[in-house]
Amino acid sequence: MKVLLSNIQRFSLQDGPGIRTTVFFKGCNLRCPWCSNPENILPYMEKYFDDVGEEKQFGFECSLGDLKEEILRDQVFYQGKGGVTYSGGEALLQVENFISLIKDLSQMKINQCVETSLMIPTKNLTMILPYVDEYIVDVKILNSDECKKIQGDLQIYLENLRILRAHKKEFTYRFPIVTGYTYTKQNIDALLELLKSYPPVKMEIFNIHNLAEKKYQMLGRRAFNNKELPDEILRNLQLKIENMGIEASIIKYA
Amino acid sequence: MQKMKTIIKGTILFQYVHHYIWCFKRYMRVQNREYGNWQFIFRYLRNAHIFMGKNKYRKLFSSVTLEELDSKKYKHFYYSIDPFKTIKKVNRMFGNLTIDYSFILNYSLNEMLSMDTECDRREVLQALVGYSKRISKKISDSQVLNKNIFQTYFEQICVEKAKGFAEALQRILFINQCIWQCGHRLIGLGRLDALLYPFYVKDKEEGKLDDATAEMLLKEFLALLHEYYWFKGDVLSGDTGQIIVLGGSDTKGNYLYNELTVLFIKIIGDLMLPDPKILLRVNKNIPKEIIELSLNTIEKGLGEPLFANDDVIVKKLINYGYSIDDALNYVTSACWEPFIEGKSSEQNNAGSINYLLPLQKLLIKENLTLINSADELEQKYLFYLEKYVLEVLNALEKCKYQKAPILSAFIRRKNQEDISNNGAIYSDYGLTTVGLSNVVNSILNINKIVFQEQKYTLQELEKYRRKNFINNERLCLMLKDMAKWWGHDDGAALKVANQIISKANEVILDYSKAIEKGIKIGLSSPDYITAGKRCDASYDGRKKKEPLGVHISASCSIAYTELINFAASLNTERVNINGNVVDMMINPLIIKNNREKFVDFIILAIQRGFYEMQMNVVASTTLIDAKNNPAKYPDLIVRVWGFSAYYNELPEEYKDVLIKRALQNEGVA
């Protein structure tokens, strides 16, 4: 069995607890204009030309054996709380292809985390529930109609959140601050409501950075030009969330 | 010819001209100089003297100019070096080592004199007695505050062992200044936390010392060792070899440290001076708070402490041939080369192996059409490597060292001989090596594009290489882009690297047996720029004269965990123990945003088994801006090969290497 990946990033410090290896799956069902991993959107390999003019490609197929080997290379650094994080794109779209690896690593007591938009078929989520330890759930647009603009389905999202909660799974929310999309009065109000209905163990908020500009160029697509909001605004939001008794942090990408 | 050179070197004119150029070059490269160029020349002409012949040490110490006692500078200790007076140098001078300071703490100079019968050492010890009396008189004649205490220290040193913490510090300063005064370079300070601890405890128990006073005394002690910074710098400003080794292990693997270990790390971070430097011995049982404290200092950009992993190093030193007790008492000579405190006169920088040179020779001498696989290329390379290493070793045997009675007096010896005549308990050689990453990347690049993809023949490639890739920029960039093998732990680079290291080990072991003298090598070297200048272009996309790889580091953005795995898997058995440093560039934001995880990483990296590790915490943007606007960054300190230095005082080419490596680390280049 093989999976389509775009990258395997070791020494990953911001995708779950401890030191982790993050596996980026290629292919996503959403179309967020601010996406900072545009190479992970389409579910097939994409050609591009590098600085030297050499033809290269985003994406590679990886056997589960090779993936497991790569994940275990840093096993010594996972001690305690670290492990592997499945990210993307949307990792859970390919879950059928790598559920055997998830089971395998679970038996080996490797901590597993998935970062997901949760806007995926519920069966894909239920499949992993017995084996995956950590969940990072993206919070995007919390209005049904607006959410459709990024091809998302809020009903599925809320249903999957309910399932996570029903299974007593703890989860962390990750919220990108994007002016006009996620950072509107309406959406922030909805976010605060969501925190009441489905409280996470932790909330991470971050400014959308324009680091992916080069990748957009290489892919021949137009980059989303986000105006980063001042730290002050992020801190205010952090404070609001903390006042609800929820741990909140601002993530900064180095 | 050699005889002629020796005669010329021995002339008074040569000695003075050489000493002047030496001093002037060192003085000119520091920022914030005390006096102008003409004033410097005038001072030199007025004060310079080179002592030779009989009683040279007595003459030296009776005529060196003593610093005026200024109460602001000398509150508790006195430290004075006259950079313009020295001893005649004809052969190589011993340096790069750490004496046993416990001699001067546990014995008086008179006791040491009574125990030593060798005439040169007795002359030096007598000269030191006279020198301490001179200083005592100088203090007595001065108006400095607390002059009675000062004076007592210099009177007692002749007749009694040290009694207290402050007196012990003053004695270390005194012997240290005397060694520098005799012209020896790169003088280590040893395991000061362990050495000073009994004095610290005794004074505290007797109510003579509290923590705040201890901190104040250590601050002054370190600030005084920082004095004469321009004079102490060796190849580059900041390259002083003033390493303080902290922490350690016992036979059961317990971690040893004390309050002074913590104080030294903290004070080094507070002082923000590039010199002296600290090296922290670590093992898997080190308390987390010591790593946290060290990270605070490292994070400030000081590049120190360098971590030396006892779990790996001690075992390897024992395997090499040191006794267990001695291996547990290792320090390093100057930067990172382990040897035994106070028992070794080993010159661990006695020579350098440039792994790239035999590859270049092979490419020029061999008929490349007959090489049909990477295996064949590797085998031929190993043949050329053997010949080359033997040449280096033969040259090493011809080196002559000048007698070093002052060092010999403070190093434990197996007999009465001077250390220049193998008198020390350990007197092996150490070599550094450079260019291994360039060879490994070159061989694997050739394997890929010549033997696997067959894009080029080896002859074609060689044609372009010899022309320094002129008009073939695209090929050069392609090679550079491909040359990312070294540092990855997936096997390919490790296989080639370990074959090469094993071969070098084998040749050195055989030679070592034949001459009945131990020889060690290591994978770290100060020569990445100088050796690179002597190399033509290479197949890793490196052009002629460009720098070679730095220690164990990657030439691309690579996970630190992967680099540690790679380094821990390199063959550092047998003689490959002369310093194997993983050198990491780190963007400050990574630590700032992930402090706790970074502490965990260091602890887990110790468990994974790196040999040594140092970190340069600085962003490429800072380095670029500081290169363009030096006046904005007078205090910016960076780690160079194994020492910390002011960035502004580095030659441009060293700044460029740091910038390039920072950009590579950030994934920008």
Boltz contact constraints between the chains, C-beta under 6 A:
constraints:
  - contact:
      token1: [A, 10]
      token2: [B, 559]
      max_distance: 6.0
  - contact:
      token1: [A, 10]
      token2: [B, 561]
      max_distance: 6.0
  - contact:
      token1: [A, 10]
      token2: [B, 562]
      max_distance: 6.0
  - contact:
      token1: [A, 11]
      token2: [B, 559]
      max_distance: 6.0
  - contact:
      token1: [A, 11]
      token2: [B, 560]
      max_distance: 6.0
  - contact:
      token1: [A, 11]
      token2: [B, 561]
      max_distance: 6.0
  - contact:
      token1: [A, 13]
      token2: [B, 594]
      max_distance: 6.0
  - contact:
      token1: [A, 13]
      token2: [B, 597]
      max_distance: 6.0
  - contact:
      token1: [A, 19]
      token2: [B, 601]
      max_distance: 6.0
  - contact:
      token1: [A, 52]
      token2: [B, 477]
      max_distance: 6.0
  - contact:
      token1: [A, 74]
      token2: [B, 561]
      max_distance: 6.0
  - contact:
      token1: [A, 76]
      token2: [B, 608]
      max_distance: 6.0
  - contact:
      token1: [A, 77]
      token2: [B, 561]
      max_distance: 6.0
  - contact:
      token1: [A, 77]
      token2: [B, 604]
      max_distance: 6.0
  - contact:
      token1: [A, 252]
      token2: [B, 593]
      max_distance: 6.0
  - contact:
      token1: [A, 254]
      token2: [B, 587]
      max_distance: 6.0
  - contact:
      token1: [A, 254]
      token2: [B, 589]
      max_distance: 6.0
  - contact:
      token1: [A, 254]
      token2: [B, 590]
      max_distance: 6.0
